[in-house]
């Protein structure tokens, strides 16, 4: 027990007390061990993580399901389009009873490598359905209530940060609010010919209504999915992650968010166990021995 508690304190495993007993769980590198090193991150560690990133990325992206999914700006989802529960940021917040906010580990590590980010730092949310689970948490975050969680999400949207969460239907325990300059996932999206995150929407610009101001491309899009064509702008459909950030600040209301057709959707696994089971299947691993 002492060994497991010490490993939890170092961010090597997940652990929490529930109903008087300790419960522990293995965690991956991302989202997991890397994020839990927030208070230990220094320049040397940041450099090592940066060097490791391409190797981890190739292995991680080689198999599905995708690790993260985009949760769009909820007010930009058209009323006539029925969003599923895991596509609504409010539903994720309402299901939880405990909340904690921490600094973004990606922004912190990039800052240590002389690439500081101008966007808000304390924006990453942890959530749990268990009361008091974040008290004295080893990540050293700040315990908040539901109202402040909503306020942080609004601040993130104003700063053009993308809501990312676990690519499952149920059991979400975090909402990362990510920028394209620091987030490893969004950097991969911008550099890849295909999206490495699961998305359920895409943006579309009406060329007749577009004023050509360039706010969507220059200030809002975090994955370089909008390009200029003559006097107007257009969305690169295969790169768009449907976050809705370009819609919120378009002065001419020329951008709208559109739900993908059923044939283009990849539905997330039911929960984390189903995610792991599908991952194992694609890797040729017998998952039954881990159940």
DAGIMO-V321684 format. One record per helix or strand of 2 or more residues. SS is the DSSP state (H for helix, E for strand). FROM is the first residue (numbers start at 1). LEN is the number of residues. If there is no record, write none. Layout:
BEGIN
ss:SS from:FROM len:LEN
ss:SS from:FROM len:LEN
END
This chain:
BEGIN
ss:H from:2 len:8
ss:E from:14 len:5
ss:E from:21 len:5
ss:H from:29 len:5
ss:H from:35 len:6
ss:H from:43 len:20
ss:E from:68 len:3
ss:H from:74 len:3
ss:H from:85 len:3
ss:H from:89 len:7
ss:E from:98 len:6
ss:H from:105 len:8
ss:E from:122 len:7
ss:E from:142 len:3
ss:H from:146 len:13
ss:E from:162 len:5
ss:E from:174 len:5
ss:H from:184 len:8
ss:E from:201 len:5
ss:H from:215 len:6
ss:E from:226 len:4
ss:E from:232 len:4
ss:H from:245 len:4
ss:E from:255 len:5
ss:H from:262 len:3
ss:H from:272 len:12
ss:H from:287 len:4
END
